Amino acid sequence: MASKPGERKLQILQTLAAMLEQPQGEKITTAALAARLECSEAALYRHFASKAQMFEGLIEFIETSLLGLINQITAEEEMGLKQVELILHLLLGFAQRNRGMTRVLTGDALVHENERLQARINLLLEKLEAALRQSLKVAATQEGLSPATDFAALANLLLCHVSGRWQQYAKSGFSREPLAQWPQQWPMLYGACLSQAA
């Protein structure tokens, strides 16, 4: 029985993500993707106009997943620094569970692809940084962070920690897990936030 168009699109994206999990990180061709799916390249192009569009589908999935979960965190958790902790844990854990998508987040998988894909990832990173900045501002109203704190610089520092852990994970062939030292590192990051106390 033939799968529905939406199901086939999802299957293509899942297979692409699985292929990106290979630590050697070879360039993925539509021919290799079609072979893995046991279909023709023409069959792929019935669902996606180009390989760039397939990567866009993956980026859209990452963005929807992460921003949806961040919205859930900020709706359910009142304390600003707890929001920051949960958001950072989410970003590290998402990468740990989704190896192929980590290579998209770091840009590794996009090196030889359309430049608009990296621009789309850059925009997502800006949104993640903005979410951290907003939670820090909430913390300033509750937890003694000085209103004079440079929230943009602090949010950027926190996101740099996350993207650095993502890079280590991808470059180590997925052996250095992003959450491996989280119990030791969060208190350090928390301390960096509290050092901005009034």
C-alpha positions as a printed Julia matrix, in Angstrom:
198×3 Matrix{Float64}:
  0.0    0.0    0.0
  1.39   3.43  -0.97
  2.1    5.86   1.84
  0.3    9.21   1.95
  2.3   12.21   0.61
  2.79  13.68   4.11
  4.05  10.35   5.44
  6.49   9.96   2.56
  7.84  13.5    3.11
  8.38  12.69   6.77
 10.1    9.43   5.84
 12.46  11.33   3.5
 13.34  13.84   6.26
 13.85  11.06   8.84
 16.17   9.23   6.45
 18.11  12.43   5.7
 18.51  13.04   9.46
 19.68   9.44   9.95
 22.27   9.82   7.17
 23.57  12.99   8.85
 24.34  10.92  11.96
 27.35   9.36  10.26
 30.36  10.76  12.16
 32.53  11.05   9.05
 30.05  13.63   7.77
 30.26  12.96   4.05
 28.31  15.16   1.67
 24.86  13.7    1.18
 23.67  13.39  -2.4
 20.11  12.91  -3.59
 21.32   9.71  -5.29
 22.52   8.29  -1.94
 19.31   9.41  -0.23
 17.18   7.8   -2.96
 19.2    4.58  -2.68
 18.67   4.48   1.09
 14.91   4.96   0.54
 14.9    2.42  -2.33
 13.3    4.87  -4.73
 14.37   7.01  -7.68
 15.69  10.56  -7.41
 12.63  11.62  -9.42
 10.46  10.2   -6.62
 12.25  12.47  -4.12
 11.6   15.51  -6.3
  7.87  14.75  -6.29
  7.92  15.72  -2.59
 10.7   18.34  -2.5
 11.7   20.73  -5.29
 15.38  20.52  -4.29
 17.8   19.12  -1.71
 17.85  22.59  -0.12
 14.11  22.26   0.43
 14.7   18.94   2.23
 17.17  20.64   4.57
 14.66  23.46   5.05
 12.15  20.83   6.14
 14.62  19.59   8.77
 15.35  23.13   9.98
 11.62  23.83  10.2
 11.18  20.69  12.34
 14.05  21.75  14.64
 12.71  25.3   14.97
  9.11  24.23  15.64
 10.23  21.65  18.2
 12.62  23.91  20.12
 10.53  27.09  20.11
  7.38  25.15  21.01
  9.11  23.56  24.0
 10.63  26.89  25.08
  7.18  28.49  25.0
  5.93  25.63  27.17
  8.79  26.19  29.66
  8.15  29.94  29.95
  4.39  29.38  30.32
  4.76  26.78  33.08
  7.8   28.05  35.02
  7.53  31.45  36.72
 11.11  31.87  37.95
 13.41  33.44  35.36
 16.65  31.62  36.22
 14.82  28.3   36.36
 13.54  29.07  32.85
 17.14  29.68  31.76
 18.25  26.36  33.28
 15.41  24.44  31.61
 16.0   26.1   28.21
 19.72  25.31  28.29
 19.02  21.72  29.34
 16.47  21.42  26.52
 18.93  22.7   23.88
 21.7   20.35  25.02
 19.35  17.36  25.39
 17.74  17.92  21.97
 21.17  17.72  20.34
 22.13  14.63  22.33
 18.97  12.81  21.16
 19.15  14.06  17.55
 22.69  13.59  16.25
 21.93  14.37  12.63
 20.08  17.53  13.56
 23.04  18.62  15.7
 25.1   18.71  12.49
 22.43  20.96  10.97
 22.44  23.25  14.05
 26.24  23.59  13.94
 26.18  24.24  10.19
 28.46  21.23   9.5
 25.84  19.58   7.3
 25.19  22.82   5.39
 28.73  23.61   4.24
 28.18  22.68   0.57
 24.47  23.52   0.49
 22.49  26.65  -0.4
 23.66  29.62   1.7
 20.09  30.52   2.65
 20.06  27.39   4.87
 22.86  28.75   7.08
 21.02  32.08   7.19
 17.94  30.23   8.42
 19.97  28.51  11.18
 21.49  31.87  12.16
 17.98  33.29  12.51
 16.97  30.34  14.72
 20.01  30.92  16.94
 18.98  34.58  17.27
 15.52  33.45  18.4
 17.03  31.08  20.99
 19.26  33.87  22.28
 16.24  36.2   22.48
 14.36  33.6   24.55
 17.3   33.39  27.0
 17.48  37.19  27.15
 13.77  37.4   27.97
 14.09  34.84  30.79
 17.05  36.8   32.22
 14.9   39.94  32.2
 12.23  38.01  34.11
 14.92  36.97  36.61
 15.88  40.62  37.08
 12.37  41.36  38.36
 12.45  38.45  40.83
 15.86  37.13  41.74
 18.14  40.05  42.36
 19.74  40.41  38.94
 20.54  44.06  38.44
 18.31  45.87  35.93
 21.6   47.32  34.66
 22.76  43.83  33.66
 23.79  43.51  30.02
 21.14  40.88  29.24
 22.23  40.62  25.59
 25.83  39.81  26.55
 24.77  37.28  29.19
 22.29  35.55  26.85
 25.01  35.39  24.2
 27.46  33.85  26.69
 24.92  31.15  27.61
 24.14  30.36  23.96
 27.88  30.2   23.19
 28.16  27.5   25.87
 25.37  25.53  24.16
 26.76  25.91  20.63
 30.23  24.96  21.88
 28.84  21.76  23.38
 27.01  21.06  20.11
 30.29  21.51  18.19
 32.2   19.19  20.54
 29.49  16.56  20.12
 29.55  16.73  16.31
 33.36  16.96  16.01
 33.98  14.09  18.45
 31.96  11.67  16.34
 29.15  12.02  18.9
 31.23  10.7   21.79
 31.32  13.92  23.89
 27.67  14.18  24.87
 26.32  17.71  25.42
 24.8   16.88  28.82
 27.81  14.92  30.12
 29.03  17.63  32.53
 25.76  19.47  32.97
 25.5   18.84  36.77
 28.92  20.49  37.22
 28.53  23.21  34.58
 25.08  24.58  35.38
 26.16  25.85  38.84
 29.03  27.69  37.09
 26.66  29.24  34.56
 24.19  30.04  37.35
 27.03  31.74  39.22
 27.81  33.82  36.12
 24.17  34.96  36.1
 24.15  35.72  39.84
 27.37  37.68  39.59
 25.16  40.25  37.85
 23.07  40.63  41.02
 22.32  44.12  42.2
